[in-house]
Amino acid sequence: MKKLVLLIGLLVMVVGMAQAQDAKSINNGPEIEFEKVVHDYGEIPFNGNGECEFRFTNTGNEPLIVQKPKSSCGCTVPSWPKEPILPGESDVIKVTYRTNRVGVINKSVTVTSNAVKNGTVVLRIKGKVLEQPTESMPEKETGIVNQ
């Protein structure tokens, strides 16, 4: 009987230590937190400035490493920090959309990092590229009146 009580007590202690270790490891590591995950250009002129930034912070307690972001098409080009982001530090992922196509913008950039909880984050850009303005030449008045 004493052996059974001792065995149960030992088992409870081992399980408690394992759970404490899991809870401790969950709180360790890098975390990525974005200020925003959607950028709305609104209406943007043809060949206008299609640049925007997504600011993020490493809210974890270990260095954050951002891997190469992947865009949904070739007209959306991301750039990202290549160096590790230390805990508490911030940086940006820049996205450039080529505004040489008329119409609605709805693109995404998938950011992968070594963050513990949200290692993959999808950033979105949206808006509308307006039609290219057409220039017409002024007509010269000839002074002749049609009768």
Contacts in CASP RR format, 6 or more apart in sequence:
PFRMAT RR
TARGET T0000
AUTHOR 0000-0000-0000
METHOD contacts of the structure
MODEL  1
MKKLVLLIGLLVMVVGMAQAQDAKSINNGPEIEFEKVVHDYGEIPFNGNG
ECEFRFTNTGNEPLIVQKPKSSCGCTVPSWPKEPILPGESDVIKVTYRTN
RVGVINKSVTVTSNAVKNGTVVLRIKGKVLEQPTESMPEKETGIVNQ
26 116 0 8 1.000
27 61 0 8 1.000
28 61 0 8 1.000
28 62 0 8 1.000
28 116 0 8 1.000
29 60 0 8 1.000
29 61 0 8 1.000
29 62 0 8 1.000
29 115 0 8 1.000
29 116 0 8 1.000
30 58 0 8 1.000
30 60 0 8 1.000
30 61 0 8 1.000
30 62 0 8 1.000
30 63 0 8 1.000
30 64 0 8 1.000
30 65 0 8 1.000
30 85 0 8 1.000
30 87 0 8 1.000
30 113 0 8 1.000
30 114 0 8 1.000
30 115 0 8 1.000
30 116 0 8 1.000
31 58 0 8 1.000
31 59 0 8 1.000
31 60 0 8 1.000
31 64 0 8 1.000
31 115 0 8 1.000
31 116 0 8 1.000
31 117 0 8 1.000
31 118 0 8 1.000
32 56 0 8 1.000
32 57 0 8 1.000
32 58 0 8 1.000
32 59 0 8 1.000
32 64 0 8 1.000
32 66 0 8 1.000
32 111 0 8 1.000
32 113 0 8 1.000
32 115 0 8 1.000
32 118 0 8 1.000
32 119 0 8 1.000
32 121 0 8 1.000
33 56 0 8 1.000
33 57 0 8 1.000
33 59 0 8 1.000
34 54 0 8 1.000
34 55 0 8 1.000
34 56 0 8 1.000
34 121 0 8 1.000
34 123 0 8 1.000
35 54 0 8 1.000
35 55 0 8 1.000
35 56 0 8 1.000
35 57 0 8 1.000
36 54 0 8 1.000
36 55 0 8 1.000
37 54 0 8 1.000
37 121 0 8 1.000
37 122 0 8 1.000
37 123 0 8 1.000
37 124 0 8 1.000
38 123 0 8 1.000
38 124 0 8 1.000
38 125 0 8 1.000
38 126 0 8 1.000
39 52 0 8 1.000
39 54 0 8 1.000
39 95 0 8 1.000
39 123 0 8 1.000
39 124 0 8 1.000
39 125 0 8 1.000
39 126 0 8 1.000
40 125 0 8 1.000
40 126 0 8 1.000
40 127 0 8 1.000
41 50 0 8 1.000
41 52 0 8 1.000
41 97 0 8 1.000
41 105 0 8 1.000
41 125 0 8 1.000
41 126 0 8 1.000
41 127 0 8 1.000
41 128 0 8 1.000
42 126 0 8 1.000
42 127 0 8 1.000
42 128 0 8 1.000
43 127 0 8 1.000
43 128 0 8 1.000
43 130 0 8 1.000
44 50 0 8 1.000
44 99 0 8 1.000
44 105 0 8 1.000
44 127 0 8 1.000
44 128 0 8 1.000
44 129 0 8 1.000
44 130 0 8 1.000
45 99 0 8 1.000
45 129 0 8 1.000
45 130 0 8 1.000
46 99 0 8 1.000
46 100 0 8 1.000
46 102 0 8 1.000
46 129 0 8 1.000
46 130 0 8 1.000
46 131 0 8 1.000
46 132 0 8 1.000
46 133 0 8 1.000
47 99 0 8 1.000
47 100 0 8 1.000
47 132 0 8 1.000
48 99 0 8 1.000
49 99 0 8 1.000
50 96 0 8 1.000
50 97 0 8 1.000
50 98 0 8 1.000
50 99 0 8 1.000
51 94 0 8 1.000
51 95 0 8 1.000
51 96 0 8 1.000
51 97 0 8 1.000
52 94 0 8 1.000
52 95 0 8 1.000
52 97 0 8 1.000
52 125 0 8 1.000
53 92 0 8 1.000
53 93 0 8 1.000
53 94 0 8 1.000
53 95 0 8 1.000
54 92 0 8 1.000
54 93 0 8 1.000
54 94 0 8 1.000
54 95 0 8 1.000
54 123 0 8 1.000
55 90 0 8 1.000
55 91 0 8 1.000
55 92 0 8 1.000
56 85 0 8 1.000
56 90 0 8 1.000
56 91 0 8 1.000
56 92 0 8 1.000
56 93 0 8 1.000
57 88 0 8 1.000
57 89 0 8 1.000
57 90 0 8 1.000
58 64 0 8 1.000
58 85 0 8 1.000
58 86 0 8 1.000
58 87 0 8 1.000
58 88 0 8 1.000
58 89 0 8 1.000
58 90 0 8 1.000
59 87 0 8 1.000
59 88 0 8 1.000
60 87 0 8 1.000
60 88 0 8 1.000
60 116 0 8 1.000
61 87 0 8 1.000
62 87 0 8 1.000
63 84 0 8 1.000
63 85 0 8 1.000
63 86 0 8 1.000
63 87 0 8 1.000
64 84 0 8 1.000
64 85 0 8 1.000
64 86 0 8 1.000
64 87 0 8 1.000
64 113 0 8 1.000
64 114 0 8 1.000
64 115 0 8 1.000
65 84 0 8 1.000
65 85 0 8 1.000
65 113 0 8 1.000
65 114 0 8 1.000
66 80 0 8 1.000
66 81 0 8 1.000
66 85 0 8 1.000
66 93 0 8 1.000
66 111 0 8 1.000
66 112 0 8 1.000
66 113 0 8 1.000
67 111 0 8 1.000
67 112 0 8 1.000
67 113 0 8 1.000
68 80 0 8 1.000
68 112 0 8 1.000
69 78 0 8 1.000
69 80 0 8 1.000
69 93 0 8 1.000
69 109 0 8 1.000
69 110 0 8 1.000
69 111 0 8 1.000
69 112 0 8 1.000
69 123 0 8 1.000
70 109 0 8 1.000
70 110 0 8 1.000
70 112 0 8 1.000
71 77 0 8 1.000
71 78 0 8 1.000
71 95 0 8 1.000
71 107 0 8 1.000
71 108 0 8 1.000
71 109 0 8 1.000
71 110 0 8 1.000
72 107 0 8 1.000
72 108 0 8 1.000
72 109 0 8 1.000
73 107 0 8 1.000
74 98 0 8 1.000
75 97 0 8 1.000
75 98 0 8 1.000
75 101 0 8 1.000
75 107 0 8 1.000
76 95 0 8 1.000
76 96 0 8 1.000
76 97 0 8 1.000
76 98 0 8 1.000
76 107 0 8 1.000
76 108 0 8 1.000
76 109 0 8 1.000
76 125 0 8 1.000
77 95 0 8 1.000
77 96 0 8 1.000
77 97 0 8 1.000
77 98 0 8 1.000
78 93 0 8 1.000
78 94 0 8 1.000
78 95 0 8 1.000
78 96 0 8 1.000
78 109 0 8 1.000
78 111 0 8 1.000
79 93 0 8 1.000
79 94 0 8 1.000
79 95 0 8 1.000
79 96 0 8 1.000
80 93 0 8 1.000
80 94 0 8 1.000
80 111 0 8 1.000
81 91 0 8 1.000
81 92 0 8 1.000
81 93 0 8 1.000
85 91 0 8 1.000
93 109 0 8 1.000
93 111 0 8 1.000
93 123 0 8 1.000
95 109 0 8 1.000
95 123 0 8 1.000
95 125 0 8 1.000
97 105 0 8 1.000
97 107 0 8 1.000
97 125 0 8 1.000
99 129 0 8 1.000
101 129 0 8 1.000
102 129 0 8 1.000
102 130 0 8 1.000
102 131 0 8 1.000
102 132 0 8 1.000
103 128 0 8 1.000
103 129 0 8 1.000
104 126 0 8 1.000
104 127 0 8 1.000
104 128 0 8 1.000
105 125 0 8 1.000
105 126 0 8 1.000
105 127 0 8 1.000
105 128 0 8 1.000
105 129 0 8 1.000
106 124 0 8 1.000
106 125 0 8 1.000
106 126 0 8 1.000
106 127 0 8 1.000
107 124 0 8 1.000
107 125 0 8 1.000
107 126 0 8 1.000
108 122 0 8 1.000
108 123 0 8 1.000
108 124 0 8 1.000
108 125 0 8 1.000
109 122 0 8 1.000
109 123 0 8 1.000
109 124 0 8 1.000
109 125 0 8 1.000
110 120 0 8 1.000
110 121 0 8 1.000
110 122 0 8 1.000
110 123 0 8 1.000
111 120 0 8 1.000
111 121 0 8 1.000
111 122 0 8 1.000
111 123 0 8 1.000
112 119 0 8 1.000
112 120 0 8 1.000
113 119 0 8 1.000
113 120 0 8 1.000
113 121 0 8 1.000
END
